Amino acid sequence: MKKLDLVKLAPWVAGGLALAAALVVVAPPGRVAGTDQDGFSRLPVLEGGRLKPVDSVARNSLLMIRSQQSFRFEGRTVSADEWLLDLMFRPQEADRMPSFVINDPEVLGLLGLQQTAERYYSFAVIAPHLEEIQRQAQAAHAIDAKQRTRFQSAVVNLFDRVFLYWKLRNTMQLAGTPGLTAEIAGRASPGAAARQQELAEVAFFRPILPAAGARAEVWRSVGDALRTGAAAPAVDPQLAAWGRLGEAWARQDAPTFNGAVTELTALVSSAQPEALRLTGHEVIFNRAQPFYVGMVIYVLALLAVFVSWLWKPAFFQRAAFGLLVAGALVHTLGLVSRVILQGRPPVTNLYSSAVFVGWGAVVLGVVLERMYRKGFGTAVAAASGFASLIVAHHLSGDGDTMEMMRAVLDSNFWLATHVVTITIGYSGTFLAGAIAIFYTLRQHLAPRVEPATSKTLVAMAYGIICFALFFSFIGTVLGGIWADQSWGRFWGWDPKENGALLIVLWNAIILHARWGGYVRERGIMAMAIFGNVITSLSWFGVNMLGVGLHSYGFMDKAFWALAAFIGTQLVLMALCLAPRRFWAAAVQGRPGAVKPA
């Protein structure tokens, strides 16, 4: 009886522990040297056309420059917020930190460095070579991005990251000047206008509330606020508070820094309380990292499934399902948070499409597992969720994943109908392919295969393909209606449109081939795997062409990853069609091979 109770409790305990661990990371960090960095991180600023917390600016910037959101330096962990504070108000400290990741050996040679295991370098190391970096980058910029060599792409990338570093460094106060407080005091002095103009031009974000009478979204840079108040006897209270904050951080004066943070929070709260509420929500979202945490939980679910095939299947299969549901809940909360923060449907760009495709596959997998209860639904759902979030993680390296919408996409109705519907179709097609891959690996790796289980897997894939065909077809038709409204034609044989049509046609071909008796178990599964190829080309491949009305999503960095993915799918198709454990039969058929008794 006790064993039975433990088995029943397994999904609840496993899922509960996973959710409890996910909540731990949301807790605010401890104070560094007594400073209220949590309050600082919540201060709203305008960047990229979107109001966001300083924390998001810091995290996205450090991610672009270093490919990480925190790092170790001199025996301690430096957060993105602390790094940004040092960069703006203690640049001599920030310049010593290994902020830049550099992997290209030719770029390292340009800096006079040997390639070693070290990948991270400080601005102080790069600074003596800035003129040469700029010269090489300017030469590379004249060449089309698709025609550049590896070195040219790498040096352009380094220059762009150095430029971002320089803009952040000069957003609040110009490098080499006494500081913002001194700039405020001398705002009407000779030469001040030129410095104010430079501050306004190079500012990466705008931290000052709109002027009296201005629209709520017209936030100002420090340079703009200085120019506005140059002739006024009174200093803008928010500008003065930022000046005190910068001075206090430079001196590491915690009480004054905390007082300035409190004052800035009160000023924003009185003028735009909704902005402070949203930025507070986004800070929690940033700390929670729901998609990274979900990825970890999916891996644990997959491992639990593997263990269940070797030991205590009843217990670990249920535990794996509990972990899968916990991962799905975290994944869902992350999606809902993005919807609230953006005020948009869940799919707005490639990053969010990867997150949503994985979520759809996981939800479908949960349904399959509840129907069949064999662990297969958990396995393919966890693997699909993990794989899609890995893709999303790599797509997040370009900075803010909640950037402003392009004009052609700026329609919540069509984003909520066409884009979401067709992305559900992607989810279904990929999940069917994942089931087929699982079927293939099982056929060749399992010592014994039950025909009933194979039929169950085929039935799963078949049902999911029907589901995917329905949503892909509806999504494609809705896309045509949107295109008619936006561009004046329903269909134009655009690469993205062709890709969507191919997904519909391929899923329909699979179903008709099955109905007509042209394929059986292995044939259906091989065709389902090829569905992964078609969907990946429609999803990512057409974006690499840089042509057509959908070329706003152009990207070429994923070419080799996409090529490798397609190659693996073709190999898996061949394995699917090959006789079961064909290598064993080949070994046994060799002359002199010892045959089993």
C-alpha positions in Angstrom: 0.0 0.0 0.0 2.8 2.4 0.9 4.5 1.7 -2.5 1.3 2.4 -4.3 0.8 5.7 -2.5 4.3 6.7 -3.3 3.7 6.0 -7.0 0.6 8.2 -6.9 2.4 11.0 -5.2 5.3 10.9 -7.7 4.0 13.4 -10.2 2.9 15.8 -7.5 6.1 15.7 -5.6 8.3 16.0 -8.7 6.3 18.8 -10.2 6.0 20.6 -6.8 9.7 20.5 -6.2 10.4 21.8 -9.8 8.0 24.7 -9.3 9.5 25.5 -5.8 12.9 25.6 -7.4 11.6 27.9 -10.1 10.3 30.3 -7.5 13.6 30.5 -5.7 15.3 32.4 -8.6 12.6 35.2 -8.4 13.9 36.4 -5.0 15.6 39.8 -5.2 19.4 39.7 -5.0 21.1 40.9 -1.9 22.5 44.4 -1.7 26.0 44.9 -3.0 28.0 47.1 -0.6 24.6 48.2 0.9 23.3 49.7 -2.4 19.7 49.3 -3.5 20.4 47.8 -6.9 17.0 46.2 -6.8 15.3 49.6 -6.7 17.7 50.9 -9.4 16.9 48.0 -11.7 13.2 48.9 -11.7 13.6 52.5 -12.8 11.9 52.9 -16.2 13.7 54.2 -19.2 12.8 54.5 -22.9 14.9 52.5 -25.3 14.1 51.1 -28.7 10.7 52.7 -28.7 9.7 50.7 -25.6 9.5 51.7 -22.0 11.4 49.1 -20.0 13.3 48.8 -16.7 17.0 49.7 -16.5 17.5 46.0 -15.7 16.4 45.0 -19.2 18.7 47.5 -20.8 21.6 46.2 -18.7 20.9 42.5 -19.3 20.3 42.9 -23.1 23.4 45.1 -23.5 25.7 42.7 -21.6 24.2 39.8 -23.5 25.0 41.5 -26.8 28.5 42.4 -25.7 29.6 39.4 -23.7 26.9 36.8 -24.6 26.1 36.5 -20.8 23.9 38.4 -18.4 26.4 38.3 -15.5 30.1 37.3 -15.1 32.8 36.6 -12.5 35.4 39.3 -11.9 38.0 39.4 -9.1 36.4 36.5 -7.2 32.7 37.7 -7.3 29.7 37.7 -9.6 29.0 41.0 -11.3 25.4 41.5 -12.2 24.3 43.3 -15.4 22.9 46.2 -13.3 26.2 46.6 -11.4 28.1 46.5 -14.7 25.9 49.2 -16.2 26.3 51.4 -13.2 30.1 51.1 -13.4 30.1 51.7 -17.1 28.1 54.9 -16.7 29.5 56.3 -13.5 32.8 54.5 -12.8 34.1 53.8 -16.4 37.6 53.3 -15.2 36.3 50.2 -13.3 34.2 49.0 -16.1 37.1 49.2 -18.6 39.0 46.7 -16.5 36.2 44.1 -16.6 36.3 41.3 -19.2 33.1 42.5 -21.0 33.8 41.5 -24.6 33.7 37.9 -25.9 36.1 37.4 -28.9 36.5 34.1 -30.5 37.8 34.8 -34.0 41.6 34.1 -34.2 42.1 36.8 -36.9 40.4 39.4 -34.8 42.6 38.4 -31.8 45.6 38.8 -34.1 44.4 42.3 -35.0 44.5 43.1 -31.3 48.0 41.5 -30.9 46.6 38.6 -28.9 47.3 34.9 -29.2 44.3 32.5 -29.3 44.1 30.7 -25.9 41.4 29.2 -23.8 40.6 32.8 -22.7 37.6 34.2 -24.6 36.8 37.4 -22.6 38.7 40.7 -22.8 38.3 44.1 -21.3 37.8 47.4 -23.1 41.3 48.4 -21.8 42.8 45.7 -24.0 40.7 46.7 -27.0 41.1 50.5 -26.7 44.6 50.8 -28.2 43.4 49.2 -31.4 40.1 51.1 -31.9 41.3 52.9 -35.0 42.3 49.7 -36.8 39.0 48.0 -35.7 37.1 50.9 -37.1 39.0 50.9 -40.4 38.5 47.2 -40.9 34.9 47.4 -40.0 34.3 50.3 -42.4 35.9 48.3 -45.2 33.7 45.2 -44.3 30.5 47.3 -44.1 31.0 48.2 -47.8 30.5 44.4 -48.6 27.1 42.8 -48.6 26.6 40.8 -45.4 26.1 37.5 -47.3 29.5 38.0 -49.1 31.7 38.8 -46.1 34.4 36.5 -44.9 34.4 35.1 -41.4 37.0 37.8 -40.3 35.0 40.6 -41.9 31.8 39.5 -40.1 33.6 39.1 -36.8 35.3 42.5 -37.0 32.0 44.2 -37.9 30.4 42.4 -34.9 33.2 43.5 -32.6 32.9 47.1 -33.8 29.1 47.1 -33.2 29.6 45.9 -29.7 32.3 48.5 -29.0 30.0 51.2 -30.3 27.2 50.0 -28.0 29.6 50.0 -25.1 30.6 53.6 -26.0 27.0 54.8 -26.3 26.1 53.3 -22.9 29.2 54.9 -21.4 28.2 58.3 -22.7 24.4 58.1 -22.0 24.3 59.8 -18.6 27.5 61.9 -18.7 30.3 62.3 -21.3 33.4 60.3 -20.7 36.3 62.5 -19.4 34.0 65.1 -17.9 33.6 65.8 -14.1 30.2 64.1 -14.2 26.4 64.8 -14.5 26.2 67.0 -11.4 28.9 69.3 -12.7 27.2 69.3 -16.1 23.9 70.4 -14.4 25.7 73.2 -12.6 27.3 74.5 -15.7 24.4 73.9 -18.1 24.4 77.6 -19.2 28.2 78.0 -19.4 30.2 78.4 -22.7 30.6 75.1 -24.5 27.7 73.5 -22.6 25.4 73.5 -25.6 27.8 71.4 -27.6 28.2 68.9 -24.8 24.4 68.7 -24.4 24.0 68.2 -28.1 26.5 65.3 -28.0 24.8 63.8 -25.0 21.4 63.9 -26.8 22.9 62.3 -30.0 24.8 59.4 -28.4 22.3 58.5 -25.7 21.4 54.8 -25.8 18.3 55.3 -23.7 16.1 58.1 -22.3 15.8 58.1 -18.5 14.0 61.4 -18.0 10.2 61.8 -17.8 8.5 63.8 -20.5 8.4 67.6 -20.0 5.3 69.3 -18.7 2.6 69.3 -21.3 4.4 66.7 -23.6 2.9 63.3 -24.6 3.4 60.5 -22.0 5.6 58.5 -24.4 8.0 61.4 -25.1 10.8 60.6 -22.6 13.9 62.6 -22.8 17.7 61.9 -22.8 20.0 63.6 -20.3 21.1 66.0 -23.1 17.5 66.9 -24.0 16.7 67.7 -20.3 19.9 69.8 -19.9 19.0 71.8 -23.1 15.5 72.3 -21.9 16.6 73.6 -18.5 19.6 75.6 -19.6 17.8 78.9 -19.2 15.6 77.8 -16.3 16.6 78.8 -12.8 15.3 75.5 -11.3 16.9 72.2 -12.1 14.7 69.3 -13.3 14.3 67.2 -10.0 14.7 63.9 -11.9 17.9 65.2 -13.6 19.3 66.3 -10.2 18.4 62.9 -8.7 20.2 61.1 -11.5 23.2 63.4 -10.9 23.3 62.5 -7.2 22.9 58.8 -8.0 25.9 58.9 -10.3 28.1 60.8 -7.8 27.1 58.4 -5.0 27.9 55.3 -7.1 31.3 56.8 -8.1 32.1 57.3 -4.4 30.4 54.0 -3.4 28.2 56.1 -1.0 25.4 53.7 -0.3 23.0 55.9 1.7 23.1 58.7 -0.9 22.7 56.2 -3.7 19.7 54.6 -2.0 18.2 58.0 -1.3 18.5 59.0 -5.0 16.9 55.7 -6.1 14.0 56.3 -3.7 13.5 59.9 -5.0 13.6 58.8 -8.7 11.1 56.0 -7.9 8.8 58.5 -6.2 9.0 61.0 -9.1 8.1 58.3 -11.6 5.4 56.9 -9.4 3.7 60.3 -9.1 3.9 61.0 -12.9 3.4 57.6 -14.5 2.5 54.9 -11.9 1.6 52.4 -14.6 5.1 52.6 -16.0 6.6 51.6 -12.6 4.1 48.7 -12.3 5.1 47.3 -15.7 8.8 47.7 -15.2 8.5 45.9 -11.8 6.7 43.1 -13.6 9.5 42.9 -16.2 12.2 42.8 -13.6 10.6 39.8 -12.0 10.2 38.2 -15.5 13.9 38.9 -16.1 15.0 37.3 -12.8 12.6 34.3 -13.2 14.1 33.4 -16.6 11.0 31.2 -17.2 12.2 29.8 -20.5 15.6 28.9 -19.2 14.0 27.3 -16.1 11.5 25.5 -18.3 14.3 24.2 -20.4 16.0 22.7 -17.3 12.7 21.1 -16.2 12.2 19.5 -19.6 15.6 18.0 -19.4 14.8 16.5 -16.0 11.5 15.2 -17.3 13.4 13.5 -20.2 15.9 12.0 -17.9 13.1 10.7 -15.7 11.5 9.0 -18.7 14.8 7.4 -19.6 15.2 6.1 -16.0 11.7 4.7 -16.2 12.6 2.4 -19.1 15.4 0.9 -17.0 14.1 0.9 -13.4 10.8 1.4 -11.5 8.8 2.4 -14.5 5.6 3.1 -12.6 7.2 5.6 -10.3 9.6 7.4 -12.7 7.0 7.5 -15.6 4.6 9.4 -13.3 7.4 11.6 -11.9 8.4 12.5 -15.5 4.9 13.5 -16.3 4.7 15.7 -13.2 8.0 17.4 -14.3 6.6 17.9 -17.8 3.5 19.6 -16.5 5.6 21.7 -14.2 7.8 22.8 -17.1 4.6 23.5 -19.2 3.3 25.7 -16.3 6.5 27.7 -16.1 6.6 27.9 -19.9 3.0 29.1 -20.0 3.6 31.8 -17.3 6.5 33.0 -19.3 4.3 33.3 -22.4 1.5 35.1 -20.5 4.1 37.5 -19.0 5.4 38.4 -22.4 1.8 39.0 -23.6 1.1 41.3 -20.7 4.4 43.2 -21.0 4.1 43.7 -24.8 0.4 44.1 -25.0 0.6 41.8 -28.0 -0.4 38.2 -28.9 2.3 35.6 -28.0 4.0 35.5 -31.4 5.6 38.7 -32.7 9.1 37.7 -34.0 11.3 34.7 -34.6 12.3 34.4 -30.9 8.7 34.4 -29.7 7.7 31.9 -32.4 10.3 29.5 -31.2 9.0 29.8 -27.6 5.4 29.3 -28.8 6.2 26.4 -31.1 7.8 24.6 -28.1 4.9 25.4 -25.9 2.4 24.1 -28.4 4.4 20.8 -28.8 4.5 20.4 -25.0 0.8 21.0 -24.5 0.0 18.5 -27.3 2.5 16.0 -25.7 0.7 16.4 -22.3 -2.6 15.5 -24.0 -1.0 12.5 -25.7 0.4 11.2 -22.5 -2.9 11.5 -20.7 -4.5 9.5 -23.5 -1.9 6.7 -23.9 0.0 6.8 -20.6 3.1 5.0 -21.9 5.7 7.7 -21.4 6.1 8.3 -25.1 4.1 11.6 -25.0 6.2 12.8 -22.1 9.5 11.9 -23.9 8.7 13.6 -27.2 7.1 16.6 -25.5 10.0 17.2 -23.2 12.5 16.8 -26.1 10.5 19.2 -28.3 10.1 21.8 -25.6 13.8 21.6 -24.8 14.9 21.8 -28.4 12.6 24.8 -29.2 13.8 26.7 -26.1 17.4 26.1 -27.1 16.6 27.7 -30.5 14.9 30.6 -28.7 17.9 31.0 -26.4 20.3 31.4 -29.4 17.9 33.9 -31.0 17.9 36.1 -27.9 21.6 37.0 -28.4 20.6 40.0 -30.6 19.2 41.9 -27.6 15.7 42.9 -26.7 13.3 40.1 -27.7 10.3 42.4 -27.1 11.3 45.0 -29.6 8.8 47.3 -31.3 6.7 45.8 -34.1 7.4 46.5 -37.7 4.6 48.4 -39.4 3.5 45.5 -41.6 3.1 43.3 -38.5 1.5 46.0 -36.3 -2.0 44.4 -36.0 -3.0 42.6 -32.9 -6.0 41.0 -34.7 -3.9 39.3 -37.4 -1.1 38.5 -35.0 -3.6 36.7 -32.8 -5.2 34.8 -35.7 -2.9 34.2 -38.7 0.4 34.1 -36.9 -0.7 32.2 -33.8 -2.7 29.7 -35.9 0.1 28.9 -38.4 2.6 28.7 -35.5 0.3 26.0 -33.9 0.6 24.2 -37.2 4.4 24.4 -36.9 4.1 22.9 -33.4 2.0 20.0 -34.6 4.2 19.2 -37.6 7.4 19.3 -35.4 5.7 17.1 -32.7 4.7 14.5 -35.3 8.3 14.5 -36.6 9.6 14.1 -33.0 7.3 11.1 -32.5 8.6 9.6 -35.7 12.2 10.1 -34.6 11.4 8.4 -31.3 9.8 5.5 -33.3 13.0 5.3 -35.4 15.4 5.2 -32.5 13.3 2.7 -30.7 13.2 0.4 -33.7 17.0 0.3 -33.9 18.1 0.6 -30.3 15.5 -1.3 -28.3 16.4 -5.0 -27.8 12.7 -5.9 -28.2 9.9 -4.0 -29.9 6.2 -4.7 -29.3 4.1 -4.3 -32.4 1.2 -2.8 -30.3 3.5 0.0 -29.1 4.7 0.7 -32.6 1.1 1.0 -33.7 0.4 3.4 -30.8 3.3 5.7 -31.9 2.0 5.7 -35.5 -1.5 6.5 -34.3 -0.1 9.4 -32.3 1.8 10.8 -35.3 -1.2 10.4 -37.6 -3.5 12.2 -35.2 -1.0 15.1 -34.7 -0.5 15.4 -38.5 -4.3 15.8 -38.9 -4.2 18.5 -36.2 -1.2 20.2 -37.9 -2.9 20.1 -41.3 -6.0 21.8 -40.0 -4.1 24.7 -38.3 -1.6 25.1 -41.1 -4.4 25.4 -43.7 -6.5 27.8 -41.6 -3.3 29.9 -40.8 -2.3 30.0 -44.5 -5.8 31.2 -45.6 -5.8 33.8 -42.8 -2.4 35.0 -44.0 -3.7 35.4 -47.5 -6.6 37.6 -46.2 -4.1 39.7 -44.2 -1.9 40.0 -47.3 -4.9 41.2 -49.3 -5.6 43.9 -46.8 -2.0 45.0 -46.4 -0.5 44.5 -49.9 -3.6 44.3 -52.1 -3.2 40.7 -53.1 -4.2 37.4 -51.6 -1.3 35.4 -52.9 2.0 36.5 -54.5 4.2 33.3 -54.5 6.4 35.0 -51.8 9.0 32.6 -50.3 7.2 32.6 -46.9 3.9 32.0 -48.5 5.3 29.2 -50.5 6.8 27.7 -47.4 3.4 27.8 -45.6 1.8 26.1 -48.6 4.4 23.4 -48.7 3.6 22.5 -45.0 -0.1 22.2 -45.9 0.6 20.1 -49.0 3.1 17.8 -47.3 0.8 17.0 -44.4 -2.0 16.4 -46.8 0.3 14.1 -48.9 1.1 12.1 -45.8 -2.6 11.6 -45.0 -3.5 10.7 -48.6 -0.6 8.3 -48.9 -1.8 6.5 -45.8 -5.5 6.5 -46.9 -4.4 5.2 -50.4 -2.3 2.4 -48.9 0.9 3.8 -50.5 2.8 3.8 -47.2 2.5 1.9 -44.0 4.1 2.3 -40.6 7.7 3.1 -41.6 6.6 5.1 -44.6 4.4 7.4 -42.5 7.1 7.9 -40.0 9.8 8.7 -42.6 7.4 11.2 -44.2 6.7 12.8 -40.8 10.4 13.2 -40.2 10.7 15.0 -43.6 7.9 17.3 -42.4 10.6 18.7 -40.0 12.7 19.6 -42.9 9.9 21.4 -44.8 8.8 23.2 -41.6 12.3 24.3 -40.7 12.8 25.7 -44.2 9.5 27.5 -44.1 10.2 28.8 -40.6 13.8 29.8 -40.9 15.1 29.0 -44.3 13.1 31.6 -46.3 14.4 34.3 -43.9 17.9 33.6 -45.2 16.9 34.5 -48.7 16.5 38.2 -47.9 13.9 38.6 -50.7 10.1 39.0 -50.8 7.6 40.9 -48.7 8.4 38.8 -45.7 12.2 39.6 -45.8 11.8 41.7 -42.6 12.9 38.7 -40.7 16.2 38.3 -42.6 18.9 36.3 -40.8 21.9 34.4 -42.2 23.8 33.4 -39.0 21.8 30.2 -38.7 22.7 28.7 -42.1 25.0 26.0 -40.9 22.8 25.1 -37.9 19.9 24.7 -40.3 22.0 22.7 -42.7 23.1 20.4 -39.9 19.5 20.0 -38.7 18.3 19.0 -42.2 21.2 16.6 -42.6 20.3 14.8 -39.4 16.7 14.6 -40.4 17.7 13.0 -43.8 19.9 10.5 -41.9 17.0 9.7 -39.5 14.7 9.2 -42.5 17.2 6.6 -44.0 17.3 4.9 -40.6 13.5 4.8 -40.4 13.3 3.1 -43.8 16.2 0.7 -43.1 15.5 -2.8 -41.7 15.4 -3.0 -37.9 18.9 -3.3 -36.4 20.3 -3.8 -39.9 23.9 -3.5 -38.6 23.5 -6.5 -36.4 22.3 -8.6 -39.3 25.3 -7.4 -41.4 27.7 -8.4 -38.6 26.1 -11.8 -38.2 26.3 -12.4 -42.0 30.1 -11.8 -42.3 32.3 -14.9 -43.0 33.7 -16.2 -39.7 31.1 -14.3 -37.6 30.0 -16.2 -34.5 26.3 -16.8 -34.7 24.2 -17.1 -31.6 23.2 -20.6 -30.6 
